[in-house]
Structures are given as structure tokens and as C-alpha cells.
């Protein structure tokens, strides 16, 4: 199996893990906040590593991975901080996670624009996923909810939408060169 196929499969698995974690948090908002930090930290750290690997893998248009080096480094740093200081970070987690997801969404807008320029028919789906993810990121940053369970449900929904955004990009923008 080619390196690109392995990277695409790894990206899809990580997106599905993010969707699953988001769904679990939405279903069980009483989930321990510290446990959430550990799980989220591990997923974001692994995602950062995969993004750096993806950056050095080339697809047909070099479109899907163009921002992965910077996002990978950010993911590794953010994931490591979550793993090392989970209790302290609960105070800033909504804003920090919101900023991370918002940055990814901004890059997804550009990916959608590039996908349209390359003539990919589903460019609009990438744009829609970026917009939805950006909306949830802004809600996390604003943190309008006071109740802990409502905030945890917002975390879960944001992770779920972020995972869907990654899945949409993985399935629509990663193209294999014709052999």
C-alpha cells in the first residue's frame, strides 16, 4: 500500500476517533473534565504527529496537506500541554480548543477555495464543513453556557463537527496520482 493511502487511512481513523470522542462527551456530559483533557490531549497529539507526516506526503494536487506542518506542530504542543497540565487547563480549555479548531477551519476555507480552483466537484462540501466547524469554534471561544454539562455538550458537539470536517477533507480533497 502506498504511503499516501496509509496516511489517508490514518487521517480517516483520527477523524472518526474525534467524532467518537465528541459523541461520547455529548451522550455523557458528566464525563470527568480531567479525563477529557487526557483523552483530548492524546488525540490532538497523535493528530499533530499524523499532520506532520501528511505534510511530507504528496497527493495529486498537493492540496489536502498544505497547512499540516504548522497545524501539526500546534497540535503536538497543544496535545502535550493537555497531557501535562490537565487540571490547570480546564480554565482555558474552551478558548484554547476553540482557537485550535478555528485555525483549522480557516485553513479549510482556503483548501475549499483551492479545491474549487482545481475543479473538484465537492469543494462546497469542504467549505460547508469549515463553516460549521468555525461556528462551533466561535461558540467555544465565547463559552456562552454557565452550566458544566452544557459546556461539556458544546465540547462534544465541537469535537464531533471538527471530526466531520476532517473526514470531509480526507474523503474529498486527497487524490491519488494516476499510475
Secondary structure, 3 states (H helix, E strand, C coil): CCHHHHHHHHHHHHHHHHHHHHHHHHHCCCCCHHHHHHHHHHHHHHHHHHHHHHHCCCCCCCCCCCCHHHHHHHHHHHHHHHHHCHHHHCCCHHHHHHHHHHHHHHHHHHHHHHHHHCCCCCHHHHHHHHHHHHHHHHHHHHCCCCCHHHHHHHHHHHHHHHHHHHHHHHHHHCCCCCC
